[in-house]
């Protein structure tokens, strides 16, 4: 069955960096675009970034553009989110999700807390 | 940028039909997806391409999209349907995905 497992979250000081990972299994990972979606505590869903199936095309929400980098390693069935220059407003649960007629599978999320 | 507007809350009695709207400029020209999120859980896709249901989603869930409003309908509402519901579209001009602000469904 399809599984997406995020890791790498934690508490980090403002201005520092963190790298999230999303390990995929149960499907042909290299055939799908993948997304990061985040959710601040008590708030709604906010789309953050997408990486194409081959990693050659990426797009970012304005709120993270220039600070976050999405990438993938299809040989490892893993997607990444490099988060630099973190801000307190980046505090959120970060979900990875598969793109197939909507975001059809989601991981359970990893919590990132940025302290000021 | 494109904005999707949802009512913050909708309340419905058990057994009745809940309708959750998602407003956007000419949203009928976009494909709309809907997600359900229960507390402490990841979102789950419940409707894709306006009105299609993924496997495992009950027939009680349906969707429509026309003009400036998309609607998620849940018939014969049950206590277990209490959750936050989000609409989402793809903005082809930017390749961004846009989420509505979410609607909290309360079963009275």
Interface residues (C-beta under 8 A of the other chain):
Chain A: X35 X37 X44 X45 X46 X47 X50 X57 X59 X61 X62 X95 X97 X101 X102 X103 X104 X106 X107 X108 X109
Chain B: X1 X33 X35 X37 X41 X42 X43 X44 X45 X48 X49 X52 X54 X84 X86 X88 X94 X95 X96 X97 X98 X99 X100 X101 X102
